[in-house]
Amino acid sequence: MKRTTFILFLALGIFAINTSLFAAKKSENLLKQHMLQRVTVIDELKLSGKVGENNAGLLAQRGMLSKDETNVMNRENEDRRALYEILAERLQLSVAVVGQGRADELRKRSAKGVWLQGADGKWYQQQ
């Protein structure tokens, strides 16, 4: 009886882990999908100078935003934070390190004129 109970709990544990991994992957894909849907608006905000990419991998307000633009920026940052948490857990890193790595990547690939915050905290426009 004890062995059967142990096997049952083991099987339930494995099922829970697999379900959790599936949910995390589904959540990750959903976050990425939402981010892709906003990419055009985010790019417009960055090219207009209204927002920039900070050194934590998040958008930062640089100019006057409408209520709708503020909402888009906030939703993007929420999704980025959630994605960084998933990646940090997977890679066994801190969320801060994942965000900083993303910021480094964004600094390398940003379009000319986009406001960026260097690792030293200073803001500059991409040349």
Rosetta constraint file for C-alpha pairs under 8 A:
AtomPair CA 1 CA 5 HARMONIC 6.21 0.50
AtomPair CA 2 CA 6 HARMONIC 6.09 0.50
AtomPair CA 3 CA 7 HARMONIC 6.16 0.50
AtomPair CA 4 CA 8 HARMONIC 6.11 0.50
AtomPair CA 5 CA 9 HARMONIC 6.18 0.50
AtomPair CA 6 CA 10 HARMONIC 6.03 0.50
AtomPair CA 7 CA 11 HARMONIC 6.04 0.50
AtomPair CA 8 CA 12 HARMONIC 6.16 0.50
AtomPair CA 9 CA 13 HARMONIC 6.00 0.50
AtomPair CA 10 CA 14 HARMONIC 6.23 0.50
AtomPair CA 11 CA 15 HARMONIC 6.10 0.50
AtomPair CA 12 CA 16 HARMONIC 6.03 0.50
AtomPair CA 13 CA 17 HARMONIC 6.21 0.50
AtomPair CA 14 CA 18 HARMONIC 6.16 0.50
AtomPair CA 15 CA 19 HARMONIC 5.98 0.50
AtomPair CA 16 CA 20 HARMONIC 5.97 0.50
AtomPair CA 17 CA 21 HARMONIC 6.14 0.50
AtomPair CA 18 CA 22 HARMONIC 6.08 0.50
AtomPair CA 19 CA 23 HARMONIC 6.06 0.50
AtomPair CA 20 CA 24 HARMONIC 6.11 0.50
AtomPair CA 21 CA 25 HARMONIC 6.13 0.50
AtomPair CA 22 CA 26 HARMONIC 6.04 0.50
AtomPair CA 23 CA 27 HARMONIC 5.92 0.50
AtomPair CA 24 CA 28 HARMONIC 5.97 0.50
AtomPair CA 24 CA 86 HARMONIC 7.23 0.50
AtomPair CA 25 CA 29 HARMONIC 6.12 0.50
AtomPair CA 26 CA 30 HARMONIC 6.15 0.50
AtomPair CA 27 CA 31 HARMONIC 6.14 0.50
AtomPair CA 28 CA 32 HARMONIC 6.24 0.50
AtomPair CA 28 CA 83 HARMONIC 6.28 0.50
AtomPair CA 28 CA 86 HARMONIC 7.25 0.50
AtomPair CA 29 CA 33 HARMONIC 6.09 0.50
AtomPair CA 30 CA 34 HARMONIC 6.22 0.50
AtomPair CA 31 CA 35 HARMONIC 6.22 0.50
AtomPair CA 31 CA 79 HARMONIC 5.80 0.50
AtomPair CA 31 CA 80 HARMONIC 7.88 0.50
AtomPair CA 31 CA 82 HARMONIC 7.80 0.50
AtomPair CA 31 CA 83 HARMONIC 6.77 0.50
AtomPair CA 32 CA 36 HARMONIC 6.11 0.50
AtomPair CA 32 CA 83 HARMONIC 7.99 0.50
AtomPair CA 33 CA 37 HARMONIC 6.29 0.50
AtomPair CA 34 CA 38 HARMONIC 6.56 0.50
AtomPair CA 34 CA 79 HARMONIC 7.86 0.50
AtomPair CA 35 CA 39 HARMONIC 6.22 0.50
AtomPair CA 35 CA 76 HARMONIC 6.46 0.50
AtomPair CA 35 CA 79 HARMONIC 7.19 0.50
AtomPair CA 38 CA 42 HARMONIC 6.06 0.50
AtomPair CA 38 CA 72 HARMONIC 7.60 0.50
AtomPair CA 38 CA 76 HARMONIC 7.65 0.50
AtomPair CA 39 CA 43 HARMONIC 5.93 0.50
AtomPair CA 40 CA 44 HARMONIC 6.24 0.50
AtomPair CA 41 CA 45 HARMONIC 6.27 0.50
AtomPair CA 42 CA 46 HARMONIC 6.20 0.50
AtomPair CA 42 CA 72 HARMONIC 7.72 0.50
AtomPair CA 42 CA 73 HARMONIC 7.37 0.50
AtomPair CA 43 CA 47 HARMONIC 6.02 0.50
AtomPair CA 44 CA 48 HARMONIC 6.02 0.50
AtomPair CA 45 CA 49 HARMONIC 6.37 0.50
AtomPair CA 45 CA 50 HARMONIC 5.35 0.50
AtomPair CA 45 CA 51 HARMONIC 5.71 0.50
AtomPair CA 45 CA 69 HARMONIC 7.95 0.50
AtomPair CA 46 CA 50 HARMONIC 6.04 0.50
AtomPair CA 46 CA 51 HARMONIC 5.01 0.50
AtomPair CA 46 CA 52 HARMONIC 5.65 0.50
AtomPair CA 46 CA 114 HARMONIC 5.64 0.50
AtomPair CA 46 CA 115 HARMONIC 7.10 0.50
AtomPair CA 47 CA 111 HARMONIC 7.81 0.50
AtomPair CA 47 CA 113 HARMONIC 6.47 0.50
AtomPair CA 47 CA 114 HARMONIC 5.59 0.50
AtomPair CA 49 CA 62 HARMONIC 6.48 0.50
AtomPair CA 49 CA 63 HARMONIC 6.69 0.50
AtomPair CA 49 CA 113 HARMONIC 7.73 0.50
AtomPair CA 49 CA 114 HARMONIC 6.52 0.50
AtomPair CA 49 CA 115 HARMONIC 6.55 0.50
AtomPair CA 50 CA 61 HARMONIC 6.10 0.50
AtomPair CA 50 CA 62 HARMONIC 4.92 0.50
AtomPair CA 50 CA 63 HARMONIC 4.26 0.50
AtomPair CA 50 CA 64 HARMONIC 6.35 0.50
AtomPair CA 50 CA 65 HARMONIC 6.69 0.50
AtomPair CA 51 CA 59 HARMONIC 6.25 0.50
AtomPair CA 51 CA 60 HARMONIC 5.38 0.50
AtomPair CA 51 CA 61 HARMONIC 4.44 0.50
AtomPair CA 51 CA 62 HARMONIC 4.80 0.50
AtomPair CA 51 CA 63 HARMONIC 6.61 0.50
AtomPair CA 51 CA 115 HARMONIC 7.21 0.50
AtomPair CA 52 CA 59 HARMONIC 5.60 0.50
AtomPair CA 52 CA 60 HARMONIC 5.28 0.50
AtomPair CA 52 CA 61 HARMONIC 6.50 0.50
AtomPair CA 52 CA 62 HARMONIC 6.34 0.50
AtomPair CA 52 CA 114 HARMONIC 6.40 0.50
AtomPair CA 52 CA 115 HARMONIC 4.52 0.50
AtomPair CA 52 CA 116 HARMONIC 5.55 0.50
AtomPair CA 52 CA 117 HARMONIC 7.63 0.50
AtomPair CA 53 CA 57 HARMONIC 6.43 0.50
AtomPair CA 53 CA 58 HARMONIC 5.82 0.50
AtomPair CA 53 CA 59 HARMONIC 4.79 0.50
AtomPair CA 53 CA 60 HARMONIC 6.10 0.50
AtomPair CA 53 CA 103 HARMONIC 7.10 0.50
AtomPair CA 53 CA 106 HARMONIC 7.56 0.50
AtomPair CA 53 CA 107 HARMONIC 7.97 0.50
AtomPair CA 53 CA 114 HARMONIC 7.98 0.50
AtomPair CA 53 CA 115 HARMONIC 6.40 0.50
AtomPair CA 53 CA 116 HARMONIC 4.92 0.50
AtomPair CA 53 CA 117 HARMONIC 6.29 0.50
AtomPair CA 54 CA 58 HARMONIC 5.55 0.50
AtomPair CA 54 CA 59 HARMONIC 5.98 0.50
AtomPair CA 54 CA 60 HARMONIC 6.02 0.50
AtomPair CA 54 CA 103 HARMONIC 6.84 0.50
AtomPair CA 54 CA 116 HARMONIC 5.94 0.50
AtomPair CA 54 CA 117 HARMONIC 4.69 0.50
AtomPair CA 54 CA 118 HARMONIC 7.50 0.50
AtomPair CA 55 CA 99 HARMONIC 7.74 0.50
AtomPair CA 55 CA 100 HARMONIC 5.93 0.50
AtomPair CA 55 CA 103 HARMONIC 5.31 0.50
AtomPair CA 55 CA 104 HARMONIC 7.53 0.50
AtomPair CA 55 CA 116 HARMONIC 7.61 0.50
AtomPair CA 55 CA 117 HARMONIC 5.22 0.50
AtomPair CA 55 CA 118 HARMONIC 5.89 0.50
AtomPair CA 55 CA 119 HARMONIC 5.64 0.50
AtomPair CA 55 CA 121 HARMONIC 6.92 0.50
AtomPair CA 56 CA 96 HARMONIC 6.77 0.50
AtomPair CA 56 CA 99 HARMONIC 4.85 0.50
AtomPair CA 56 CA 100 HARMONIC 4.82 0.50
AtomPair CA 56 CA 102 HARMONIC 7.67 0.50
AtomPair CA 56 CA 103 HARMONIC 5.92 0.50
AtomPair CA 57 CA 80 HARMONIC 7.85 0.50
AtomPair CA 57 CA 99 HARMONIC 4.60 0.50
AtomPair CA 57 CA 100 HARMONIC 5.80 0.50
AtomPair CA 57 CA 101 HARMONIC 7.54 0.50
AtomPair CA 57 CA 102 HARMONIC 5.32 0.50
AtomPair CA 57 CA 103 HARMONIC 4.21 0.50
AtomPair CA 57 CA 104 HARMONIC 7.98 0.50
AtomPair CA 57 CA 106 HARMONIC 7.76 0.50
AtomPair CA 58 CA 77 HARMONIC 5.72 0.50
AtomPair CA 58 CA 80 HARMONIC 7.04 0.50
AtomPair CA 58 CA 81 HARMONIC 7.98 0.50
AtomPair CA 58 CA 99 HARMONIC 7.53 0.50
AtomPair CA 58 CA 103 HARMONIC 7.62 0.50
AtomPair CA 59 CA 73 HARMONIC 6.66 0.50
AtomPair CA 59 CA 76 HARMONIC 7.80 0.50
AtomPair CA 59 CA 77 HARMONIC 6.39 0.50
AtomPair CA 61 CA 65 HARMONIC 7.72 0.50
AtomPair CA 65 CA 69 HARMONIC 5.54 0.50
AtomPair CA 65 CA 70 HARMONIC 5.80 0.50
AtomPair CA 66 CA 70 HARMONIC 6.10 0.50
AtomPair CA 67 CA 71 HARMONIC 6.21 0.50
AtomPair CA 68 CA 72 HARMONIC 6.26 0.50
AtomPair CA 69 CA 73 HARMONIC 6.21 0.50
AtomPair CA 70 CA 74 HARMONIC 6.08 0.50
AtomPair CA 71 CA 75 HARMONIC 6.07 0.50
AtomPair CA 72 CA 76 HARMONIC 6.10 0.50
AtomPair CA 73 CA 77 HARMONIC 6.21 0.50
AtomPair CA 74 CA 78 HARMONIC 6.13 0.50
AtomPair CA 75 CA 79 HARMONIC 6.20 0.50
AtomPair CA 76 CA 80 HARMONIC 6.10 0.50
AtomPair CA 77 CA 81 HARMONIC 6.07 0.50
AtomPair CA 78 CA 82 HARMONIC 6.24 0.50
AtomPair CA 79 CA 83 HARMONIC 6.07 0.50
AtomPair CA 80 CA 84 HARMONIC 6.01 0.50
AtomPair CA 81 CA 85 HARMONIC 6.22 0.50
AtomPair CA 81 CA 95 HARMONIC 7.94 0.50
AtomPair CA 81 CA 99 HARMONIC 8.00 0.50
AtomPair CA 82 CA 86 HARMONIC 6.46 0.50
AtomPair CA 83 CA 87 HARMONIC 6.21 0.50
AtomPair CA 84 CA 88 HARMONIC 5.84 0.50
AtomPair CA 84 CA 95 HARMONIC 5.71 0.50
AtomPair CA 84 CA 98 HARMONIC 5.95 0.50
AtomPair CA 84 CA 99 HARMONIC 6.36 0.50
AtomPair CA 85 CA 89 HARMONIC 6.20 0.50
AtomPair CA 85 CA 95 HARMONIC 5.55 0.50
AtomPair CA 86 CA 90 HARMONIC 6.28 0.50
AtomPair CA 87 CA 91 HARMONIC 5.96 0.50
AtomPair CA 87 CA 95 HARMONIC 7.90 0.50
AtomPair CA 87 CA 98 HARMONIC 7.20 0.50
AtomPair CA 88 CA 92 HARMONIC 5.52 0.50
AtomPair CA 88 CA 93 HARMONIC 4.72 0.50
AtomPair CA 88 CA 94 HARMONIC 5.49 0.50
AtomPair CA 88 CA 95 HARMONIC 5.27 0.50
AtomPair CA 88 CA 97 HARMONIC 7.94 0.50
AtomPair CA 88 CA 98 HARMONIC 6.13 0.50
AtomPair CA 89 CA 93 HARMONIC 6.54 0.50
AtomPair CA 89 CA 94 HARMONIC 7.73 0.50
AtomPair CA 93 CA 97 HARMONIC 6.49 0.50
AtomPair CA 93 CA 98 HARMONIC 6.96 0.50
AtomPair CA 94 CA 98 HARMONIC 6.54 0.50
AtomPair CA 95 CA 99 HARMONIC 6.17 0.50
AtomPair CA 96 CA 100 HARMONIC 6.08 0.50
AtomPair CA 97 CA 101 HARMONIC 6.10 0.50
AtomPair CA 98 CA 102 HARMONIC 6.23 0.50
AtomPair CA 99 CA 103 HARMONIC 6.15 0.50
AtomPair CA 100 CA 104 HARMONIC 6.23 0.50
AtomPair CA 101 CA 105 HARMONIC 6.33 0.50
AtomPair CA 102 CA 106 HARMONIC 6.13 0.50
AtomPair CA 103 CA 107 HARMONIC 6.15 0.50
AtomPair CA 104 CA 108 HARMONIC 6.53 0.50
AtomPair CA 105 CA 109 HARMONIC 6.47 0.50
AtomPair CA 106 CA 110 HARMONIC 5.68 0.50
AtomPair CA 107 CA 116 HARMONIC 6.60 0.50
AtomPair CA 107 CA 126 HARMONIC 7.84 0.50
AtomPair CA 110 CA 114 HARMONIC 6.52 0.50
AtomPair CA 110 CA 126 HARMONIC 6.93 0.50
AtomPair CA 111 CA 126 HARMONIC 6.72 0.50
AtomPair CA 112 CA 125 HARMONIC 7.33 0.50
AtomPair CA 112 CA 126 HARMONIC 4.88 0.50
AtomPair CA 112 CA 127 HARMONIC 5.18 0.50
AtomPair CA 113 CA 125 HARMONIC 5.13 0.50
AtomPair CA 113 CA 126 HARMONIC 5.00 0.50
AtomPair CA 113 CA 127 HARMONIC 6.38 0.50
AtomPair CA 114 CA 125 HARMONIC 5.34 0.50
AtomPair CA 114 CA 126 HARMONIC 5.38 0.50
AtomPair CA 115 CA 123 HARMONIC 6.68 0.50
AtomPair CA 115 CA 124 HARMONIC 5.65 0.50
AtomPair CA 115 CA 125 HARMONIC 4.43 0.50
AtomPair CA 115 CA 126 HARMONIC 6.37 0.50
AtomPair CA 116 CA 123 HARMONIC 5.56 0.50
AtomPair CA 116 CA 124 HARMONIC 5.51 0.50
AtomPair CA 116 CA 125 HARMONIC 6.02 0.50
AtomPair CA 116 CA 126 HARMONIC 6.83 0.50
AtomPair CA 117 CA 121 HARMONIC 5.68 0.50
AtomPair CA 117 CA 122 HARMONIC 5.47 0.50
AtomPair CA 117 CA 123 HARMONIC 4.33 0.50
AtomPair CA 117 CA 124 HARMONIC 6.42 0.50
AtomPair CA 118 CA 122 HARMONIC 5.45 0.50
AtomPair CA 118 CA 123 HARMONIC 6.27 0.50
AtomPair CA 118 CA 124 HARMONIC 7.62 0.50
